[in-house]
């Protein structure tokens, strides 16, 4: 990918994270911000949105760091296991372990006196988002991309989500989760398009640099010597 498309990916993902953080922040913490809307305090609403937008930018940066880290890990995994099928099998095991951890181990840590259903729902949200994104990635590329895409959407998202998971504040759980999921899905689905565009731009640039074939008149030479 060339530098222009890389910068475009960074800035677009940053904006998506900020906007998603601003919108989801109001919804996830509605009980806290509802009075601003009830009394129509425009200045309070705008200042709160700007703050939530800024936090969303931070979530976006975390998402992008996780994305590029996974691209590196994926290349190492293919190199170590020497087979895409074996590496996919390893990733599938890790996905199952992380989903189990997200439900059972969190329930053991925080679920005293509570039902386990809320923990299952949260894990299902992550898994469903991963399955949908992985399906579209597979349709966009090939069947071999399904497991890596699912791994990124589930395992890497949960790793990025750890700072809030450890606090277990419900409003912050959703506030951070949805910007991460949206940013991760966007990066995953747009990557191949940006790479393809970069390759076309590079090919076009090389074509312009090639010298004209012998016997053909250069542009601007028409009329010389007449």
Phi and psi restraints in degrees (value plus and minus 20) as a CYANA .aco file:
   2 UNK   PHI     -98.3   -58.3
   2 UNK   PSI     147.7   187.7
   3 UNK   PHI     -84.8   -44.8
   3 UNK   PSI     -54.2   -14.2
   4 UNK   PHI     -84.7   -44.7
   4 UNK   PSI     -65.0   -25.0
   5 UNK   PHI     -91.0   -51.0
   5 UNK   PSI     -49.9    -9.9
   6 UNK   PHI     -86.1   -46.1
   6 UNK   PSI     -64.1   -24.1
   7 UNK   PHI     -84.2   -44.2
   7 UNK   PSI     -60.1   -20.1
   8 UNK   PHI     -81.5   -41.5
   8 UNK   PSI     -62.7   -22.7
   9 UNK   PHI     -81.5   -41.5
   9 UNK   PSI     -64.6   -24.6
  10 UNK   PHI     -81.9   -41.9
  10 UNK   PSI     -70.0   -30.0
  11 UNK   PHI     -88.5   -48.5
  11 UNK   PSI     -60.1   -20.1
  12 UNK   PHI     -86.0   -46.0
  12 UNK   PSI     -63.7   -23.7
  13 UNK   PHI     -84.5   -44.5
  13 UNK   PSI     -56.8   -16.8
  14 UNK   PHI     -81.4   -41.4
  14 UNK   PSI     -66.0   -26.0
  15 UNK   PHI     -84.9   -44.9
  15 UNK   PSI     -62.4   -22.4
  16 UNK   PHI     -81.4   -41.4
  16 UNK   PSI     -62.9   -22.9
  17 UNK   PHI     -83.7   -43.7
  17 UNK   PSI     -60.5   -20.5
  18 UNK   PHI     -85.5   -45.5
  18 UNK   PSI     -67.2   -27.2
  19 UNK   PHI     -85.3   -45.3
  19 UNK   PSI     -64.5   -24.5
  20 UNK   PHI     -82.8   -42.8
  20 UNK   PSI     -61.2   -21.2
  21 UNK   PHI     -82.2   -42.2
  21 UNK   PSI     -60.2   -20.2
  22 UNK   PHI     -84.4   -44.4
  22 UNK   PSI     -63.1   -23.1
  23 UNK   PHI     -93.0   -53.0
  23 UNK   PSI     -70.6   -30.6
  24 UNK   PHI     -86.3   -46.3
  24 UNK   PSI     -52.8   -12.8
  25 UNK   PHI     -79.2   -39.2
  25 UNK   PSI     -62.4   -22.4
  26 UNK   PHI     -84.7   -44.7
  26 UNK   PSI     -61.7   -21.7
  27 UNK   PHI     -90.6   -50.6
  27 UNK   PSI     -63.4   -23.4
  28 UNK   PHI     -89.2   -49.2
  28 UNK   PSI     -48.6    -8.6
  29 UNK   PHI    -138.8   -98.8
  29 UNK   PSI      19.3    59.3
  30 UNK   PHI     -79.0   -39.0
  30 UNK   PSI     -60.1   -20.1
  31 UNK   PHI     -80.7   -40.7
  31 UNK   PSI     -49.5    -9.5
  32 UNK   PHI     -99.8   -59.8
  32 UNK   PSI     -57.1   -17.1
  33 UNK   PHI    -122.0   -82.0
  33 UNK   PSI     -24.5    15.5
  34 UNK   PHI     -75.9   -35.9
  34 UNK   PSI     -61.0   -21.0
  35 UNK   PHI     -78.0   -38.0
  35 UNK   PSI     -49.9    -9.9
  36 UNK   PHI     -83.2   -43.2
  36 UNK   PSI     -57.7   -17.7
  37 UNK   PHI    -100.9   -60.9
  37 UNK   PSI     -54.6   -14.6
  38 UNK   PHI     -82.5   -42.5
  38 UNK   PSI     -62.0   -22.0
  39 UNK   PHI    -115.3   -75.3
  39 UNK   PSI     -17.5    22.5
  40 UNK   PHI      32.3    72.3
  40 UNK   PSI      35.4    75.4
  41 UNK   PHI    -108.0   -68.0
  41 UNK   PSI      71.8   111.8
  42 UNK   PHI     -80.8   -40.8
  42 UNK   PSI     -64.4   -24.4
  43 UNK   PHI     -82.8   -42.8
  43 UNK   PSI     -59.8   -19.8
  44 UNK   PHI     -88.0   -48.0
  44 UNK   PSI     -59.2   -19.2
  45 UNK   PHI     -84.2   -44.2
  45 UNK   PSI     -66.1   -26.1
  46 UNK   PHI     -85.3   -45.3
  46 UNK   PSI     -64.9   -24.9
  47 UNK   PHI     -84.9   -44.9
  47 UNK   PSI     -57.7   -17.7
  48 UNK   PHI     -86.7   -46.7
  48 UNK   PSI     -62.4   -22.4
  49 UNK   PHI     -82.0   -42.0
  49 UNK   PSI     -61.3   -21.3
  50 UNK   PHI     -82.1   -42.1
  50 UNK   PSI     -60.5   -20.5
  51 UNK   PHI     -85.7   -45.7
  51 UNK   PSI     -65.2   -25.2
  52 UNK   PHI     -84.6   -44.6
  52 UNK   PSI     -58.0   -18.0
  53 UNK   PHI     -80.2   -40.2
  53 UNK   PSI     -63.9   -23.9
  54 UNK   PHI     -82.5   -42.5
  54 UNK   PSI     -61.3   -21.3
  55 UNK   PHI     -85.8   -45.8
  55 UNK   PSI     -57.9   -17.9
  56 UNK   PHI     -80.5   -40.5
  56 UNK   PSI     -55.4   -15.4
  57 UNK   PHI     -82.3   -42.3
  57 UNK   PSI     -59.3   -19.3
  58 UNK   PHI     -83.7   -43.7
  58 UNK   PSI     -64.1   -24.1
  59 UNK   PHI     -80.0   -40.0
  59 UNK   PSI     -58.1   -18.1
  60 UNK   PHI     -84.3   -44.3
  60 UNK   PSI     -61.7   -21.7
  61 UNK   PHI     -83.2   -43.2
  61 UNK   PSI     -61.4   -21.4
  62 UNK   PHI     -80.7   -40.7
  62 UNK   PSI     -63.4   -23.4
  63 UNK   PHI     -80.5   -40.5
  63 UNK   PSI     -64.8   -24.8
  64 UNK   PHI     -88.3   -48.3
  64 UNK   PSI     -57.1   -17.1
  65 UNK   PHI     -82.9   -42.9
  65 UNK   PSI     -61.9   -21.9
  66 UNK   PHI     -84.9   -44.9
  66 UNK   PSI     -56.7   -16.7
  67 UNK   PHI     -85.5   -45.5
  67 UNK   PSI     -68.7   -28.7
  68 UNK   PHI     -91.4   -51.4
  68 UNK   PSI     -49.5    -9.5
  69 UNK   PHI     -85.3   -45.3
  69 UNK   PSI     -61.2   -21.2
  70 UNK   PHI     -85.9   -45.9
  70 UNK   PSI     -58.1   -18.1
  71 UNK   PHI     -78.5   -38.5
  71 UNK   PSI     -58.9   -18.9
  72 UNK   PHI     -88.6   -48.6
  72 UNK   PSI     -66.2   -26.2
  73 UNK   PHI     -81.5   -41.5
  73 UNK   PSI     -58.8   -18.8
  74 UNK   PHI     -81.9   -41.9
  74 UNK   PSI     -61.7   -21.7
  75 UNK   PHI     -85.9   -45.9
  75 UNK   PSI     -60.4   -20.4
  76 UNK   PHI     -83.5   -43.5
  76 UNK   PSI     -62.2   -22.2
  77 UNK   PHI     -81.1   -41.1
  77 UNK   PSI     -63.6   -23.6
  78 UNK   PHI     -84.0   -44.0
  78 UNK   PSI     -56.3   -16.3
  79 UNK   PHI     -91.7   -51.7
  79 UNK   PSI     -57.9   -17.9
  80 UNK   PHI     -92.5   -52.5
  80 UNK   PSI     -66.5   -26.5
  81 UNK   PHI    -107.4   -67.4
  81 UNK   PSI     -31.2     8.8
  82 UNK   PHI      41.2    81.2
  82 UNK   PSI     -10.4    29.6
  83 UNK   PHI    -173.9  -133.9
  83 UNK   PSI     108.3   148.3
  84 UNK   PHI     -84.0   -44.0
  84 UNK   PSI     -56.0   -16.0
  85 UNK   PHI     -86.1   -46.1
  85 UNK   PSI     -63.1   -23.1
  86 UNK   PHI     -87.3   -47.3
  86 UNK   PSI     -62.5   -22.5
  87 UNK   PHI     -83.7   -43.7
  87 UNK   PSI     -57.8   -17.8
  88 UNK   PHI     -84.7   -44.7
  88 UNK   PSI     -57.7   -17.7
  89 UNK   PHI     -84.1   -44.1
  89 UNK   PSI     -61.3   -21.3
  90 UNK   PHI     -83.1   -43.1
  90 UNK   PSI     -63.6   -23.6
  91 UNK   PHI     -84.1   -44.1
  91 UNK   PSI     -57.1   -17.1
  92 UNK   PHI     -84.2   -44.2
  92 UNK   PSI     -61.1   -21.1
  93 UNK   PHI     -82.0   -42.0
  93 UNK   PSI     -62.8   -22.8
  94 UNK   PHI     -85.7   -45.7
  94 UNK   PSI     -56.0   -16.0
  95 UNK   PHI     -81.5   -41.5
  95 UNK   PSI     -67.6   -27.6
  96 UNK   PHI     -82.2   -42.2
  96 UNK   PSI     -60.4   -20.4
  97 UNK   PHI     -84.3   -44.3
  97 UNK   PSI     -63.9   -23.9
  98 UNK   PHI     -86.8   -46.8
  98 UNK   PSI     -59.7   -19.7
  99 UNK   PHI     -84.6   -44.6
  99 UNK   PSI     -62.4   -22.4
 100 UNK   PHI     -81.6   -41.6
 100 UNK   PSI     -64.8   -24.8
 101 UNK   PHI     -81.3   -41.3
 101 UNK   PSI     -61.3   -21.3
 102 UNK   PHI     -83.1   -43.1
 102 UNK   PSI     -48.6    -8.6
 103 UNK   PHI    -114.4   -74.4
 103 UNK   PSI     -83.0   -43.0
 104 UNK   PHI     -93.6   -53.6
 104 UNK   PSI     -69.3   -29.3
 105 UNK   PHI     -88.5   -48.5
 105 UNK   PSI     -55.1   -15.1
 106 UNK   PHI     -87.5   -47.5
 106 UNK   PSI     -55.8   -15.8
 107 UNK   PHI     -85.5   -45.5
 107 UNK   PSI     -59.3   -19.3
 108 UNK   PHI     -85.0   -45.0
 108 UNK   PSI     -54.0   -14.0
 109 UNK   PHI    -100.5   -60.5
 109 UNK   PSI     -58.8   -18.8
 110 UNK   PHI    -142.7  -102.7
 110 UNK   PSI     -27.7    12.3
 111 UNK   PHI    -113.5   -73.5
 111 UNK   PSI       0.6    40.6
 112 UNK   PHI     -83.9   -43.9
 112 UNK   PSI     100.8   140.8
 113 UNK   PHI      62.8   102.8
 113 UNK   PSI     -20.4    19.6
 114 UNK   PHI    -132.1   -92.1
 114 UNK   PSI     143.3   183.3
 115 UNK   PHI    -100.5   -60.5
 115 UNK   PSI     140.1   180.1
 116 UNK   PHI    -105.7   -65.7
 116 UNK   PSI     -28.3    11.7
 117 UNK   PHI     -80.8   -40.8
 117 UNK   PSI     -59.6   -19.6
 118 UNK   PHI     -84.4   -44.4
 118 UNK   PSI     -53.2   -13.2
 119 UNK   PHI     -92.2   -52.2
 119 UNK   PSI     -56.2   -16.2
 120 UNK   PHI     -86.2   -46.2
 120 UNK   PSI     -62.6   -22.6
 121 UNK   PHI     -80.4   -40.4
 121 UNK   PSI     -64.1   -24.1
 122 UNK   PHI     -82.6   -42.6
 122 UNK   PSI     -62.9   -22.9
 123 UNK   PHI     -86.0   -46.0
 123 UNK   PSI     -57.6   -17.6
 124 UNK   PHI     -86.1   -46.1
 124 UNK   PSI     -54.5   -14.5
 125 UNK   PHI     -81.9   -41.9
 125 UNK   PSI     -66.4   -26.4
 126 UNK   PHI     -84.2   -44.2
 126 UNK   PSI     -65.9   -25.9
 127 UNK   PHI     -84.3   -44.3
 127 UNK   PSI     -61.6   -21.6
 128 UNK   PHI     -84.2   -44.2
 128 UNK   PSI     -63.9   -23.9
 129 UNK   PHI     -81.7   -41.7
 129 UNK   PSI     -58.9   -18.9
 130 UNK   PHI     -86.1   -46.1
 130 UNK   PSI     -62.3   -22.3
 131 UNK   PHI     -85.9   -45.9
 131 UNK   PSI     -62.1   -22.1
 132 UNK   PHI     -84.9   -44.9
 132 UNK   PSI     -66.6   -26.6
 133 UNK   PHI     -84.3   -44.3
 133 UNK   PSI     -62.8   -22.8
 134 UNK   PHI     -83.7   -43.7
 134 UNK   PSI     -55.6   -15.6
 135 UNK   PHI     -82.9   -42.9
 135 UNK   PSI     -67.9   -27.9
 136 UNK   PHI     -87.0   -47.0
 136 UNK   PSI     -53.4   -13.4
 137 UNK   PHI     -86.0   -46.0
 137 UNK   PSI     -59.9   -19.9
 138 UNK   PHI     -84.0   -44.0
 138 UNK   PSI     -63.1   -23.1
 139 UNK   PHI     -84.9   -44.9
 139 UNK   PSI     -51.3   -11.3
 140 UNK   PHI     -95.9   -55.9
 140 UNK   PSI     -52.7   -12.7
 141 UNK   PHI    -141.2  -101.2
 141 UNK   PSI    -111.9   -71.9
 142 UNK   PHI    -175.2  -135.2
 142 UNK   PSI     153.7   193.7
 143 UNK   PHI     -83.8   -43.8
 143 UNK   PSI     -50.3   -10.3
 144 UNK   PHI     -85.6   -45.6
 144 UNK   PSI     -37.8     2.2
 145 UNK   PHI    -105.6   -65.6
 145 UNK   PSI     -27.2    12.8
 146 UNK   PHI     -84.3   -44.3
 146 UNK   PSI     -72.3   -32.3
 147 UNK   PHI     -85.3   -45.3
 147 UNK   PSI     -66.6   -26.6
 148 UNK   PHI     -78.0   -38.0
 148 UNK   PSI     -60.1   -20.1
 149 UNK   PHI     -85.2   -45.2
 149 UNK   PSI     -62.6   -22.6
 150 UNK   PHI     -84.7   -44.7
 150 UNK   PSI     -60.4   -20.4
 151 UNK   PHI     -79.4   -39.4
 151 UNK   PSI     -67.4   -27.4
 152 UNK   PHI     -82.6   -42.6
 152 UNK   PSI     -65.4   -25.4
 153 UNK   PHI     -88.7   -48.7
 153 UNK   PSI     -48.2    -8.2
 154 UNK   PHI    -117.8   -77.8
 154 UNK   PSI     -81.4   -41.4
 155 UNK   PHI     -88.8   -48.8
 155 UNK   PSI     -69.3   -29.3
 156 UNK   PHI     -87.8   -47.8
 156 UNK   PSI     -58.8   -18.8
 157 UNK   PHI     -80.3   -40.3
 157 UNK   PSI     -63.1   -23.1
 158 UNK   PHI     -84.3   -44.3
 158 UNK   PSI     -59.8   -19.8
 159 UNK   PHI     -83.4   -43.4
 159 UNK   PSI     -60.2   -20.2
 160 UNK   PHI     -87.6   -47.6
 160 UNK   PSI     -45.7    -5.7
 161 UNK   PHI    -106.9   -66.9
 161 UNK   PSI     -28.0    12.0
 162 UNK   PHI     -74.7   -34.7
 162 UNK   PSI     -62.2   -22.2
 163 UNK   PHI     -74.7   -34.7
 163 UNK   PSI     -56.3   -16.3
 164 UNK   PHI    -105.7   -65.7
 164 UNK   PSI     -53.7   -13.7
 165 UNK   PHI     -80.1   -40.1
 165 UNK   PSI     -58.0   -18.0
 166 UNK   PHI     -88.5   -48.5
 166 UNK   PSI     -47.1    -7.1
 167 UNK   PHI    -104.6   -64.6
 167 UNK   PSI     -49.8    -9.8
 168 UNK   PHI      39.0    79.0
 168 UNK   PSI      17.6    57.6
 169 UNK   PHI    -108.8   -68.8
 169 UNK   PSI      97.3   137.3
 170 UNK   PHI     -78.2   -38.2
 170 UNK   PSI     -64.0   -24.0
 171 UNK   PHI     -84.1   -44.1
 171 UNK   PSI     -59.7   -19.7
 172 UNK   PHI     -93.8   -53.8
 172 UNK   PSI     -49.2    -9.2
 173 UNK   PHI     -77.7   -37.7
 173 UNK   PSI     -69.6   -29.6
 174 UNK   PHI     -95.9   -55.9
 174 UNK   PSI     -54.2   -14.2
 175 UNK   PHI     -79.3   -39.3
 175 UNK   PSI     -59.9   -19.9
 176 UNK   PHI    -106.3   -66.3
 176 UNK   PSI     -54.8   -14.8
 177 UNK   PHI     -81.2   -41.2
 177 UNK   PSI     -70.3   -30.3
 178 UNK   PHI     -87.7   -47.7
 178 UNK   PSI     -61.1   -21.1
 179 UNK   PHI     -79.9   -39.9
 179 UNK   PSI     -58.6   -18.6
 180 UNK   PHI     -83.3   -43.3
 180 UNK   PSI     -66.3   -26.3
 181 UNK   PHI     -83.2   -43.2
 181 UNK   PSI     -63.9   -23.9
 182 UNK   PHI     -85.9   -45.9
 182 UNK   PSI     -65.8   -25.8
 183 UNK   PHI     -84.6   -44.6
 183 UNK   PSI     -63.4   -23.4
 184 UNK   PHI     -83.5   -43.5
 184 UNK   PSI     -63.9   -23.9
 185 UNK   PHI     -84.5   -44.5
 185 UNK   PSI     -62.2   -22.2
 186 UNK   PHI     -80.9   -40.9
 186 UNK   PSI     -68.2   -28.2
 187 UNK   PHI     -80.9   -40.9
 187 UNK   PSI     -62.1   -22.1
 188 UNK   PHI     -84.5   -44.5
 188 UNK   PSI     -62.0   -22.0
 189 UNK   PHI    -100.9   -60.9
 189 UNK   PSI     -47.9    -7.9
 190 UNK   PHI    -109.9   -69.9
 190 UNK   PSI     -35.1     4.9
 191 UNK   PHI     -77.5   -37.5
 191 UNK   PSI     -69.8   -29.8
 192 UNK   PHI     -83.7   -43.7
 192 UNK   PSI     -54.5   -14.5
 193 UNK   PHI     -86.5   -46.5
 193 UNK   PSI     -60.6   -20.6
 194 UNK   PHI     -89.6   -49.6
 194 UNK   PSI     -56.4   -16.4
 195 UNK   PHI     -85.3   -45.3
 195 UNK   PSI     -63.4   -23.4
 196 UNK   PHI     -82.5   -42.5
 196 UNK   PSI     -61.6   -21.6
 197 UNK   PHI     -85.0   -45.0
 197 UNK   PSI     -60.0   -20.0
 198 UNK   PHI     -82.9   -42.9
 198 UNK   PSI     -61.1   -21.1
 199 UNK   PHI     -84.6   -44.6
 199 UNK   PSI     -59.5   -19.5
 200 UNK   PHI     -85.7   -45.7
 200 UNK   PSI     -61.5   -21.5
 201 UNK   PHI     -85.1   -45.1
 201 UNK   PSI     -58.9   -18.9
 202 UNK   PHI     -86.6   -46.6
 202 UNK   PSI     -62.7   -22.7
 203 UNK   PHI     -84.1   -44.1
 203 UNK   PSI     -59.9   -19.9
 204 UNK   PHI     -85.6   -45.6
 204 UNK   PSI     -59.1   -19.1
 205 UNK   PHI     -85.8   -45.8
 205 UNK   PSI     -61.6   -21.6
 206 UNK   PHI     -85.5   -45.5
 206 UNK   PSI     -57.7   -17.7
 207 UNK   PHI     -83.1   -43.1
 207 UNK   PSI     -57.7   -17.7
 208 UNK   PHI     -90.2   -50.2
 208 UNK   PSI     -46.6    -6.6
 209 UNK   PHI    -103.8   -63.8
 209 UNK   PSI     -33.8     6.2
 210 UNK   PHI     -88.0   -48.0
 210 UNK   PSI     117.5   157.5
 211 UNK   PHI     -87.8   -47.8
 211 UNK   PSI     130.9   170.9
 212 UNK   PHI     -86.2   -46.2
 212 UNK   PSI     127.7   167.7
 213 UNK   PHI     -86.2   -46.2
 213 UNK   PSI     130.9   170.9
 214 UNK   PHI     -82.8   -42.8
 214 UNK   PSI     123.3   163.3
 215 UNK   PHI      66.7   106.7
 215 UNK   PSI     -28.8    11.2
 216 UNK   PHI    -120.5   -80.5
 216 UNK   PSI     122.7   162.7
 217 UNK   PHI    -101.9   -61.9
 217 UNK   PSI     112.3   152.3
 218 UNK   PHI     -91.2   -51.2
 218 UNK   PSI     134.6   174.6
 219 UNK   PHI     -82.4   -42.4
 219 UNK   PSI     112.8   152.8
 220 UNK   PHI      77.8   117.8
 220 UNK   PSI     -31.3     8.7
 221 UNK   PHI    -107.3   -67.3
 221 UNK   PSI     -31.1     8.9
 222 UNK   PHI     -83.8   -43.8
 222 UNK   PSI     108.2   148.2
 223 UNK   PHI      79.4   119.4
 223 UNK   PSI     -32.0     8.0
 224 UNK   PHI     -88.6   -48.6
 224 UNK   PSI     115.7   155.7
 225 UNK   PHI      61.7   101.7
 225 UNK   PSI     -19.0    21.0
